[in-house]
Amino acid sequence: MAHYFSEQPKAASKPGSVDLVLPDLHLRLETDSGVFSPERVDVGTRILLETVPPPPQEGDLLDLGCGYGPIALTMASRAPEATVWAVDVNRRSLELTARNAETAGLYKVRSAHIDEVPDDVKFRAIWSNPAIRIGKQALHEMLTRWLTRLTPDGVAYLVVQKHLGSDSLQRWLGEQGWLASREASRAAYRILKVTR
């Protein structure tokens, strides 16, 4: 079975588009089969974008698991002077994010495979609707890899469905030495705030 977290999706291309409508933003985004939530902006993503405070206005920001780019493009729109790294393992997602950023005139979005981000880049903010379905061990490895790249004053916001383990993820983050708090809860989704 092909997954949106495959590097090269096997699903035949089936281009489409979705509208991302937020109080401060309206973008039409190209989508395709083989990427996360190609028919509509995912509910969790929408809740994250409607809930989190504005990102830092400069420095490097990260959208971890960018899909076709709704989180990265929102970060870039809200912090036009910042560099937004949109990372994913899925090459089709990265191509879509790059095109969507160009169409929106958001030229400080860098669409990059997870292995193409320079090691010395540290992030002032990470926003993510993480790929919970990759499995607990892979999820923990992914979060450990990227959360350790937060700046000392950096903050991460993760959106996780309650029934997909948001509470156990919050506990695990605490056990790893992170400060993890529930910032918001809406429609069975939790927004977790993670800091050092």
PyMOL commands that place a pseudoatom at each C-alpha (Angstrom):
pseudoatom trace, name=CA, resn=MET, resi=1, chain=A, elem=C, hetatm=0, pos=[0.000, 0.000, 0.000]
pseudoatom trace, name=CA, resn=ALA, resi=2, chain=A, elem=C, hetatm=0, pos=[1.310, 3.454, -0.905]
pseudoatom trace, name=CA, resn=HIS, resi=3, chain=A, elem=C, hetatm=0, pos=[1.452, 6.049, 1.867]
pseudoatom trace, name=CA, resn=TYR, resi=4, chain=A, elem=C, hetatm=0, pos=[1.798, 9.817, 1.822]
pseudoatom trace, name=CA, resn=PHE, resi=5, chain=A, elem=C, hetatm=0, pos=[5.009, 9.274, 3.816]
pseudoatom trace, name=CA, resn=SER, resi=6, chain=A, elem=C, hetatm=0, pos=[6.628, 7.319, 0.959]
pseudoatom trace, name=CA, resn=GLU, resi=7, chain=A, elem=C, hetatm=0, pos=[9.498, 9.146, -0.729]
pseudoatom trace, name=CA, resn=GLN, resi=8, chain=A, elem=C, hetatm=0, pos=[8.128, 8.431, -4.215]
pseudoatom trace, name=CA, resn=PRO, resi=9, chain=A, elem=C, hetatm=0, pos=[4.330, 7.954, -4.055]
pseudoatom trace, name=CA, resn=LYS, resi=10, chain=A, elem=C, hetatm=0, pos=[3.117, 5.090, -6.256]
pseudoatom trace, name=CA, resn=ALA, resi=11, chain=A, elem=C, hetatm=0, pos=[-0.344, 6.614, -6.725]
pseudoatom trace, name=CA, resn=ALA, resi=12, chain=A, elem=C, hetatm=0, pos=[-0.894, 7.953, -10.234]
pseudoatom trace, name=CA, resn=SER, resi=13, chain=A, elem=C, hetatm=0, pos=[-0.897, 11.727, -10.358]
pseudoatom trace, name=CA, resn=LYS, resi=14, chain=A, elem=C, hetatm=0, pos=[-4.375, 13.234, -10.009]
pseudoatom trace, name=CA, resn=PRO, resi=15, chain=A, elem=C, hetatm=0, pos=[-3.915, 17.011, -9.688]
pseudoatom trace, name=CA, resn=GLY, resi=16, chain=A, elem=C, hetatm=0, pos=[-6.450, 19.041, -7.770]
pseudoatom trace, name=CA, resn=SER, resi=17, chain=A, elem=C, hetatm=0, pos=[-6.669, 22.124, -5.607]
pseudoatom trace, name=CA, resn=VAL, resi=18, chain=A, elem=C, hetatm=0, pos=[-7.951, 23.170, -2.198]
pseudoatom trace, name=CA, resn=ASP, resi=19, chain=A, elem=C, hetatm=0, pos=[-8.663, 26.531, -0.615]
pseudoatom trace, name=CA, resn=LEU, resi=20, chain=A, elem=C, hetatm=0, pos=[-6.990, 27.444, 2.651]
pseudoatom trace, name=CA, resn=VAL, resi=21, chain=A, elem=C, hetatm=0, pos=[-9.219, 30.076, 4.230]
pseudoatom trace, name=CA, resn=LEU, resi=22, chain=A, elem=C, hetatm=0, pos=[-8.150, 31.599, 7.530]
pseudoatom trace, name=CA, resn=PRO, resi=23, chain=A, elem=C, hetatm=0, pos=[-9.133, 34.927, 9.112]
pseudoatom trace, name=CA, resn=ASP, resi=24, chain=A, elem=C, hetatm=0, pos=[-5.893, 36.516, 7.852]
pseudoatom trace, name=CA, resn=LEU, resi=25, chain=A, elem=C, hetatm=0, pos=[-5.238, 34.504, 4.714]
pseudoatom trace, name=CA, resn=HIS, resi=26, chain=A, elem=C, hetatm=0, pos=[-6.850, 32.928, 1.633]
pseudoatom trace, name=CA, resn=LEU, resi=27, chain=A, elem=C, hetatm=0, pos=[-4.729, 30.705, -0.586]
pseudoatom trace, name=CA, resn=ARG, resi=28, chain=A, elem=C, hetatm=0, pos=[-5.584, 28.281, -3.362]
pseudoatom trace, name=CA, resn=LEU, resi=29, chain=A, elem=C, hetatm=0, pos=[-3.151, 25.362, -3.157]
pseudoatom trace, name=CA, resn=GLU, resi=30, chain=A, elem=C, hetatm=0, pos=[-2.305, 22.742, -5.754]
pseudoatom trace, name=CA, resn=THR, resi=31, chain=A, elem=C, hetatm=0, pos=[-2.641, 19.177, -4.485]
pseudoatom trace, name=CA, resn=ASP, resi=32, chain=A, elem=C, hetatm=0, pos=[-2.210, 15.706, -5.928]
pseudoatom trace, name=CA, resn=SER, resi=33, chain=A, elem=C, hetatm=0, pos=[-2.805, 12.080, -5.059]
pseudoatom trace, name=CA, resn=GLY, resi=34, chain=A, elem=C, hetatm=0, pos=[-0.124, 10.414, -2.952]
pseudoatom trace, name=CA, resn=VAL, resi=35, chain=A, elem=C, hetatm=0, pos=[0.171, 13.363, -0.552]
pseudoatom trace, name=CA, resn=PHE, resi=36, chain=A, elem=C, hetatm=0, pos=[-1.476, 14.011, 2.816]
pseudoatom trace, name=CA, resn=SER, resi=37, chain=A, elem=C, hetatm=0, pos=[-5.139, 15.128, 2.695]
pseudoatom trace, name=CA, resn=PRO, resi=38, chain=A, elem=C, hetatm=0, pos=[-5.284, 16.067, -1.010]
pseudoatom trace, name=CA, resn=GLU, resi=39, chain=A, elem=C, hetatm=0, pos=[-9.055, 16.752, -1.067]
pseudoatom trace, name=CA, resn=ARG, resi=40, chain=A, elem=C, hetatm=0, pos=[-9.220, 19.362, 1.700]
pseudoatom trace, name=CA, resn=VAL, resi=41, chain=A, elem=C, hetatm=0, pos=[-7.062, 21.078, 4.261]
pseudoatom trace, name=CA, resn=ASP, resi=42, chain=A, elem=C, hetatm=0, pos=[-6.950, 18.581, 7.134]
pseudoatom trace, name=CA, resn=VAL, resi=43, chain=A, elem=C, hetatm=0, pos=[-9.025, 19.518, 10.208]
pseudoatom trace, name=CA, resn=GLY, resi=44, chain=A, elem=C, hetatm=0, pos=[-6.000, 19.199, 12.499]
pseudoatom trace, name=CA, resn=THR, resi=45, chain=A, elem=C, hetatm=0, pos=[-3.934, 21.485, 10.270]
pseudoatom trace, name=CA, resn=ARG, resi=46, chain=A, elem=C, hetatm=0, pos=[-6.733, 24.056, 10.237]
pseudoatom trace, name=CA, resn=ILE, resi=47, chain=A, elem=C, hetatm=0, pos=[-7.061, 23.935, 14.044]
pseudoatom trace, name=CA, resn=LEU, resi=48, chain=A, elem=C, hetatm=0, pos=[-3.294, 24.387, 14.414]
pseudoatom trace, name=CA, resn=LEU, resi=49, chain=A, elem=C, hetatm=0, pos=[-3.275, 27.404, 12.083]
pseudoatom trace, name=CA, resn=GLU, resi=50, chain=A, elem=C, hetatm=0, pos=[-6.288, 28.982, 13.830]
pseudoatom trace, name=CA, resn=THR, resi=51, chain=A, elem=C, hetatm=0, pos=[-4.843, 28.440, 17.325]
pseudoatom trace, name=CA, resn=VAL, resi=52, chain=A, elem=C, hetatm=0, pos=[-1.102, 29.102, 17.461]
pseudoatom trace, name=CA, resn=PRO, resi=53, chain=A, elem=C, hetatm=0, pos=[0.318, 32.561, 18.169]
pseudoatom trace, name=CA, resn=PRO, resi=54, chain=A, elem=C, hetatm=0, pos=[2.152, 34.373, 15.361]
pseudoatom trace, name=CA, resn=PRO, resi=55, chain=A, elem=C, hetatm=0, pos=[5.556, 32.888, 14.524]
pseudoatom trace, name=CA, resn=PRO, resi=56, chain=A, elem=C, hetatm=0, pos=[8.812, 34.765, 15.201]
pseudoatom trace, name=CA, resn=GLN, resi=57, chain=A, elem=C, hetatm=0, pos=[9.247, 37.485, 12.592]
pseudoatom trace, name=CA, resn=GLU, resi=58, chain=A, elem=C, hetatm=0, pos=[12.805, 36.548, 11.618]
pseudoatom trace, name=CA, resn=GLY, resi=59, chain=A, elem=C, hetatm=0, pos=[15.180, 33.622, 11.693]
pseudoatom trace, name=CA, resn=ASP, resi=60, chain=A, elem=C, hetatm=0, pos=[14.533, 30.049, 10.557]
pseudoatom trace, name=CA, resn=LEU, resi=61, chain=A, elem=C, hetatm=0, pos=[11.133, 28.404, 11.005]
pseudoatom trace, name=CA, resn=LEU, resi=62, chain=A, elem=C, hetatm=0, pos=[10.191, 24.789, 10.267]
pseudoatom trace, name=CA, resn=ASP, resi=63, chain=A, elem=C, hetatm=0, pos=[7.093, 23.054, 8.928]
pseudoatom trace, name=CA, resn=LEU, resi=64, chain=A, elem=C, hetatm=0, pos=[7.841, 19.406, 9.724]
pseudoatom trace, name=CA, resn=GLY, resi=65, chain=A, elem=C, hetatm=0, pos=[5.978, 17.120, 7.301]
pseudoatom trace, name=CA, resn=CYS, resi=66, chain=A, elem=C, hetatm=0, pos=[4.852, 19.899, 4.989]
pseudoatom trace, name=CA, resn=GLY, resi=67, chain=A, elem=C, hetatm=0, pos=[2.575, 17.994, 2.588]
pseudoatom trace, name=CA, resn=TYR, resi=68, chain=A, elem=C, hetatm=0, pos=[1.575, 20.472, -0.127]
pseudoatom trace, name=CA, resn=GLY, resi=69, chain=A, elem=C, hetatm=0, pos=[2.396, 23.410, 2.116]
pseudoatom trace, name=CA, resn=PRO, resi=70, chain=A, elem=C, hetatm=0, pos=[-0.561, 24.878, 4.050]
pseudoatom trace, name=CA, resn=ILE, resi=71, chain=A, elem=C, hetatm=0, pos=[1.429, 25.251, 7.293]
pseudoatom trace, name=CA, resn=ALA, resi=72, chain=A, elem=C, hetatm=0, pos=[4.643, 26.506, 5.641]
pseudoatom trace, name=CA, resn=LEU, resi=73, chain=A, elem=C, hetatm=0, pos=[2.790, 29.058, 3.514]
pseudoatom trace, name=CA, resn=THR, resi=74, chain=A, elem=C, hetatm=0, pos=[0.837, 30.314, 6.524]
pseudoatom trace, name=CA, resn=MET, resi=75, chain=A, elem=C, hetatm=0, pos=[4.060, 30.722, 8.508]
pseudoatom trace, name=CA, resn=ALA, resi=76, chain=A, elem=C, hetatm=0, pos=[5.647, 32.571, 5.586]
pseudoatom trace, name=CA, resn=SER, resi=77, chain=A, elem=C, hetatm=0, pos=[2.604, 34.838, 5.182]
pseudoatom trace, name=CA, resn=ARG, resi=78, chain=A, elem=C, hetatm=0, pos=[2.595, 35.699, 8.881]
pseudoatom trace, name=CA, resn=ALA, resi=79, chain=A, elem=C, hetatm=0, pos=[6.389, 36.165, 9.109]
pseudoatom trace, name=CA, resn=PRO, resi=80, chain=A, elem=C, hetatm=0, pos=[7.522, 37.460, 5.695]
pseudoatom trace, name=CA, resn=GLU, resi=81, chain=A, elem=C, hetatm=0, pos=[11.086, 38.232, 6.857]
pseudoatom trace, name=CA, resn=ALA, resi=82, chain=A, elem=C, hetatm=0, pos=[11.674, 34.718, 8.240]
pseudoatom trace, name=CA, resn=THR, resi=83, chain=A, elem=C, hetatm=0, pos=[13.011, 31.758, 6.263]
pseudoatom trace, name=CA, resn=VAL, resi=84, chain=A, elem=C, hetatm=0, pos=[10.510, 28.901, 6.372]
pseudoatom trace, name=CA, resn=TRP, resi=85, chain=A, elem=C, hetatm=0, pos=[11.860, 25.397, 5.828]
pseudoatom trace, name=CA, resn=ALA, resi=86, chain=A, elem=C, hetatm=0, pos=[9.154, 23.089, 4.479]
pseudoatom trace, name=CA, resn=VAL, resi=87, chain=A, elem=C, hetatm=0, pos=[10.470, 19.561, 4.959]
pseudoatom trace, name=CA, resn=ASP, resi=88, chain=A, elem=C, hetatm=0, pos=[9.036, 16.197, 4.040]
pseudoatom trace, name=CA, resn=VAL, resi=89, chain=A, elem=C, hetatm=0, pos=[10.186, 12.796, 2.850]
pseudoatom trace, name=CA, resn=ASN, resi=90, chain=A, elem=C, hetatm=0, pos=[7.610, 12.811, 0.019]
pseudoatom trace, name=CA, resn=ARG, resi=91, chain=A, elem=C, hetatm=0, pos=[9.116, 14.279, -3.181]
pseudoatom trace, name=CA, resn=ARG, resi=92, chain=A, elem=C, hetatm=0, pos=[5.686, 14.992, -4.713]
pseudoatom trace, name=CA, resn=SER, resi=93, chain=A, elem=C, hetatm=0, pos=[4.748, 17.003, -1.614]
pseudoatom trace, name=CA, resn=LEU, resi=94, chain=A, elem=C, hetatm=0, pos=[7.950, 19.023, -1.834]
pseudoatom trace, name=CA, resn=GLU, resi=95, chain=A, elem=C, hetatm=0, pos=[7.330, 19.881, -5.495]
pseudoatom trace, name=CA, resn=LEU, resi=96, chain=A, elem=C, hetatm=0, pos=[3.780, 20.990, -4.689]
pseudoatom trace, name=CA, resn=THR, resi=97, chain=A, elem=C, hetatm=0, pos=[4.926, 23.129, -1.756]
pseudoatom trace, name=CA, resn=ALA, resi=98, chain=A, elem=C, hetatm=0, pos=[7.562, 24.824, -3.904]
pseudoatom trace, name=CA, resn=ARG, resi=99, chain=A, elem=C, hetatm=0, pos=[5.009, 25.589, -6.639]
pseudoatom trace, name=CA, resn=ASN, resi=100, chain=A, elem=C, hetatm=0, pos=[2.390, 26.777, -4.150]
pseudoatom trace, name=CA, resn=ALA, resi=101, chain=A, elem=C, hetatm=0, pos=[4.913, 29.093, -2.473]
pseudoatom trace, name=CA, resn=GLU, resi=102, chain=A, elem=C, hetatm=0, pos=[5.961, 30.533, -5.833]
pseudoatom trace, name=CA, resn=THR, resi=103, chain=A, elem=C, hetatm=0, pos=[2.339, 31.053, -6.909]
pseudoatom trace, name=CA, resn=ALA, resi=104, chain=A, elem=C, hetatm=0, pos=[1.633, 32.857, -3.617]
pseudoatom trace, name=CA, resn=GLY, resi=105, chain=A, elem=C, hetatm=0, pos=[4.755, 35.011, -3.979]
pseudoatom trace, name=CA, resn=LEU, resi=106, chain=A, elem=C, hetatm=0, pos=[6.241, 33.597, -0.776]
pseudoatom trace, name=CA, resn=TYR, resi=107, chain=A, elem=C, hetatm=0, pos=[9.874, 33.447, -1.835]
pseudoatom trace, name=CA, resn=LYS, resi=108, chain=A, elem=C, hetatm=0, pos=[11.392, 32.695, 1.581]
pseudoatom trace, name=CA, resn=VAL, resi=109, chain=A, elem=C, hetatm=0, pos=[9.883, 29.196, 1.703]
pseudoatom trace, name=CA, resn=ARG, resi=110, chain=A, elem=C, hetatm=0, pos=[12.553, 26.529, 1.186]
pseudoatom trace, name=CA, resn=SER, resi=111, chain=A, elem=C, hetatm=0, pos=[11.075, 23.201, 0.185]
pseudoatom trace, name=CA, resn=ALA, resi=112, chain=A, elem=C, hetatm=0, pos=[13.591, 20.525, 1.208]
pseudoatom trace, name=CA, resn=HIS, resi=113, chain=A, elem=C, hetatm=0, pos=[13.830, 16.777, 1.702]
pseudoatom trace, name=CA, resn=ILE, resi=114, chain=A, elem=C, hetatm=0, pos=[14.454, 15.924, 5.369]
pseudoatom trace, name=CA, resn=ASP, resi=115, chain=A, elem=C, hetatm=0, pos=[18.040, 14.965, 4.539]
pseudoatom trace, name=CA, resn=GLU, resi=116, chain=A, elem=C, hetatm=0, pos=[18.781, 18.217, 2.668]
pseudoatom trace, name=CA, resn=VAL, resi=117, chain=A, elem=C, hetatm=0, pos=[18.491, 20.703, 5.539]
pseudoatom trace, name=CA, resn=PRO, resi=118, chain=A, elem=C, hetatm=0, pos=[21.971, 21.864, 6.635]
pseudoatom trace, name=CA, resn=ASP, resi=119, chain=A, elem=C, hetatm=0, pos=[22.881, 20.580, 10.111]
pseudoatom trace, name=CA, resn=ASP, resi=120, chain=A, elem=C, hetatm=0, pos=[23.750, 24.047, 11.396]
pseudoatom trace, name=CA, resn=VAL, resi=121, chain=A, elem=C, hetatm=0, pos=[20.240, 25.463, 10.830]
pseudoatom trace, name=CA, resn=LYS, resi=122, chain=A, elem=C, hetatm=0, pos=[18.411, 25.982, 14.145]
pseudoatom trace, name=CA, resn=PHE, resi=123, chain=A, elem=C, hetatm=0, pos=[14.717, 26.801, 14.336]
pseudoatom trace, name=CA, resn=ARG, resi=124, chain=A, elem=C, hetatm=0, pos=[12.976, 29.505, 16.325]
pseudoatom trace, name=CA, resn=ALA, resi=125, chain=A, elem=C, hetatm=0, pos=[9.642, 27.770, 15.740]
pseudoatom trace, name=CA, resn=ILE, resi=126, chain=A, elem=C, hetatm=0, pos=[8.436, 24.391, 14.550]
pseudoatom trace, name=CA, resn=TRP, resi=127, chain=A, elem=C, hetatm=0, pos=[4.818, 23.891, 13.511]
pseudoatom trace, name=CA, resn=SER, resi=128, chain=A, elem=C, hetatm=0, pos=[3.741, 20.380, 12.613]
pseudoatom trace, name=CA, resn=ASN, resi=129, chain=A, elem=C, hetatm=0, pos=[0.837, 18.062, 12.011]
pseudoatom trace, name=CA, resn=PRO, resi=130, chain=A, elem=C, hetatm=0, pos=[3.199, 15.100, 12.464]
pseudoatom trace, name=CA, resn=ALA, resi=131, chain=A, elem=C, hetatm=0, pos=[2.786, 11.829, 10.560]
pseudoatom trace, name=CA, resn=ILE, resi=132, chain=A, elem=C, hetatm=0, pos=[1.506, 9.802, 13.515]
pseudoatom trace, name=CA, resn=ARG, resi=133, chain=A, elem=C, hetatm=0, pos=[0.776, 6.835, 11.253]
pseudoatom trace, name=CA, resn=ILE, resi=134, chain=A, elem=C, hetatm=0, pos=[4.471, 6.190, 10.580]
pseudoatom trace, name=CA, resn=GLY, resi=135, chain=A, elem=C, hetatm=0, pos=[4.501, 4.326, 13.908]
pseudoatom trace, name=CA, resn=LYS, resi=136, chain=A, elem=C, hetatm=0, pos=[5.532, 5.267, 17.427]
pseudoatom trace, name=CA, resn=GLN, resi=137, chain=A, elem=C, hetatm=0, pos=[9.249, 4.506, 17.121]
pseudoatom trace, name=CA, resn=ALA, resi=138, chain=A, elem=C, hetatm=0, pos=[9.646, 6.375, 13.824]
pseudoatom trace, name=CA, resn=LEU, resi=139, chain=A, elem=C, hetatm=0, pos=[7.590, 9.283, 15.200]
pseudoatom trace, name=CA, resn=HIS, resi=140, chain=A, elem=C, hetatm=0, pos=[9.750, 9.495, 18.324]
pseudoatom trace, name=CA, resn=GLU, resi=141, chain=A, elem=C, hetatm=0, pos=[12.948, 9.401, 16.221]
pseudoatom trace, name=CA, resn=MET, resi=142, chain=A, elem=C, hetatm=0, pos=[11.614, 12.128, 13.914]
pseudoatom trace, name=CA, resn=LEU, resi=143, chain=A, elem=C, hetatm=0, pos=[10.569, 14.415, 16.780]
pseudoatom trace, name=CA, resn=THR, resi=144, chain=A, elem=C, hetatm=0, pos=[13.853, 13.871, 18.623]
pseudoatom trace, name=CA, resn=ARG, resi=145, chain=A, elem=C, hetatm=0, pos=[15.809, 14.711, 15.477]
pseudoatom trace, name=CA, resn=TRP, resi=146, chain=A, elem=C, hetatm=0, pos=[14.029, 18.008, 14.857]
pseudoatom trace, name=CA, resn=LEU, resi=147, chain=A, elem=C, hetatm=0, pos=[13.112, 19.234, 18.355]
pseudoatom trace, name=CA, resn=THR, resi=148, chain=A, elem=C, hetatm=0, pos=[16.801, 19.146, 19.310]
pseudoatom trace, name=CA, resn=ARG, resi=149, chain=A, elem=C, hetatm=0, pos=[17.302, 21.780, 16.593]
pseudoatom trace, name=CA, resn=LEU, resi=150, chain=A, elem=C, hetatm=0, pos=[15.119, 24.349, 18.340]
pseudoatom trace, name=CA, resn=THR, resi=151, chain=A, elem=C, hetatm=0, pos=[16.958, 27.486, 19.423]
pseudoatom trace, name=CA, resn=PRO, resi=152, chain=A, elem=C, hetatm=0, pos=[17.153, 27.949, 23.229]
pseudoatom trace, name=CA, resn=ASP, resi=153, chain=A, elem=C, hetatm=0, pos=[14.112, 30.254, 23.047]
pseudoatom trace, name=CA, resn=GLY, resi=154, chain=A, elem=C, hetatm=0, pos=[12.419, 28.209, 20.318]
pseudoatom trace, name=CA, resn=VAL, resi=155, chain=A, elem=C, hetatm=0, pos=[8.961, 26.692, 20.564]
pseudoatom trace, name=CA, resn=ALA, resi=156, chain=A, elem=C, hetatm=0, pos=[7.222, 23.865, 18.721]
pseudoatom trace, name=CA, resn=TYR, resi=157, chain=A, elem=C, hetatm=0, pos=[3.492, 23.442, 18.225]
pseudoatom trace, name=CA, resn=LEU, resi=158, chain=A, elem=C, hetatm=0, pos=[2.217, 19.987, 17.299]
pseudoatom trace, name=CA, resn=VAL, resi=159, chain=A, elem=C, hetatm=0, pos=[-1.366, 19.054, 16.498]
pseudoatom trace, name=CA, resn=VAL, resi=160, chain=A, elem=C, hetatm=0, pos=[-2.334, 15.473, 17.360]
pseudoatom trace, name=CA, resn=GLN, resi=161, chain=A, elem=C, hetatm=0, pos=[-5.697, 13.731, 17.484]
pseudoatom trace, name=CA, resn=LYS, resi=162, chain=A, elem=C, hetatm=0, pos=[-6.660, 12.560, 20.944]
pseudoatom trace, name=CA, resn=HIS, resi=163, chain=A, elem=C, hetatm=0, pos=[-7.471, 9.021, 19.790]
pseudoatom trace, name=CA, resn=LEU, resi=164, chain=A, elem=C, hetatm=0, pos=[-4.144, 8.829, 17.921]
pseudoatom trace, name=CA, resn=GLY, resi=165, chain=A, elem=C, hetatm=0, pos=[-2.186, 9.283, 21.131]
pseudoatom trace, name=CA, resn=SER, resi=166, chain=A, elem=C, hetatm=0, pos=[-1.818, 12.994, 21.908]
pseudoatom trace, name=CA, resn=ASP, resi=167, chain=A, elem=C, hetatm=0, pos=[-1.812, 12.406, 25.666]
pseudoatom trace, name=CA, resn=SER, resi=168, chain=A, elem=C, hetatm=0, pos=[0.767, 9.607, 25.535]
pseudoatom trace, name=CA, resn=LEU, resi=169, chain=A, elem=C, hetatm=0, pos=[2.911, 11.712, 23.172]
pseudoatom trace, name=CA, resn=GLN, resi=170, chain=A, elem=C, hetatm=0, pos=[2.765, 14.602, 25.642]
pseudoatom trace, name=CA, resn=ARG, resi=171, chain=A, elem=C, hetatm=0, pos=[3.888, 12.246, 28.436]
pseudoatom trace, name=CA, resn=TRP, resi=172, chain=A, elem=C, hetatm=0, pos=[6.720, 10.853, 26.299]
pseudoatom trace, name=CA, resn=LEU, resi=173, chain=A, elem=C, hetatm=0, pos=[7.956, 14.359, 25.454]
pseudoatom trace, name=CA, resn=GLY, resi=174, chain=A, elem=C, hetatm=0, pos=[8.056, 15.168, 29.167]
pseudoatom trace, name=CA, resn=GLU, resi=175, chain=A, elem=C, hetatm=0, pos=[9.994, 11.969, 29.862]
pseudoatom trace, name=CA, resn=GLN, resi=176, chain=A, elem=C, hetatm=0, pos=[12.577, 13.091, 27.269]
pseudoatom trace, name=CA, resn=GLY, resi=177, chain=A, elem=C, hetatm=0, pos=[13.144, 16.332, 29.173]
pseudoatom trace, name=CA, resn=TRP, resi=178, chain=A, elem=C, hetatm=0, pos=[10.975, 18.645, 27.080]
pseudoatom trace, name=CA, resn=LEU, resi=179, chain=A, elem=C, hetatm=0, pos=[8.410, 20.994, 28.574]
pseudoatom trace, name=CA, resn=ALA, resi=180, chain=A, elem=C, hetatm=0, pos=[5.216, 19.826, 26.865]
pseudoatom trace, name=CA, resn=SER, resi=181, chain=A, elem=C, hetatm=0, pos=[1.883, 21.448, 27.644]
pseudoatom trace, name=CA, resn=ARG, resi=182, chain=A, elem=C, hetatm=0, pos=[-1.554, 21.285, 26.081]
pseudoatom trace, name=CA, resn=GLU, resi=183, chain=A, elem=C, hetatm=0, pos=[-2.181, 24.710, 24.570]
pseudoatom trace, name=CA, resn=ALA, resi=184, chain=A, elem=C, hetatm=0, pos=[-5.634, 23.994, 23.188]
pseudoatom trace, name=CA, resn=SER, resi=185, chain=A, elem=C, hetatm=0, pos=[-8.139, 21.220, 22.637]
pseudoatom trace, name=CA, resn=ARG, resi=186, chain=A, elem=C, hetatm=0, pos=[-10.770, 21.305, 19.933]
pseudoatom trace, name=CA, resn=ALA, resi=187, chain=A, elem=C, hetatm=0, pos=[-12.778, 18.711, 17.993]
pseudoatom trace, name=CA, resn=ALA, resi=188, chain=A, elem=C, hetatm=0, pos=[-10.763, 15.779, 19.433]
pseudoatom trace, name=CA, resn=TYR, resi=189, chain=A, elem=C, hetatm=0, pos=[-7.461, 17.460, 18.513]
pseudoatom trace, name=CA, resn=ARG, resi=190, chain=A, elem=C, hetatm=0, pos=[-4.829, 18.665, 20.938]
pseudoatom trace, name=CA, resn=ILE, resi=191, chain=A, elem=C, hetatm=0, pos=[-2.310, 21.422, 20.298]
pseudoatom trace, name=CA, resn=LEU, resi=192, chain=A, elem=C, hetatm=0, pos=[0.878, 20.570, 22.187]
pseudoatom trace, name=CA, resn=LYS, resi=193, chain=A, elem=C, hetatm=0, pos=[3.409, 23.306, 22.948]
pseudoatom trace, name=CA, resn=VAL, resi=194, chain=A, elem=C, hetatm=0, pos=[6.962, 22.008, 23.311]
pseudoatom trace, name=CA, resn=THR, resi=195, chain=A, elem=C, hetatm=0, pos=[9.929, 23.969, 24.652]
pseudoatom trace, name=CA, resn=ARG, resi=196, chain=A, elem=C, hetatm=0, pos=[13.290, 23.169, 26.237]
for i in range(1, 196): cmd.bond("trace and resi %d" % i, "trace and resi %d" % (i + 1))
show_as sticks, trace
zoom trace
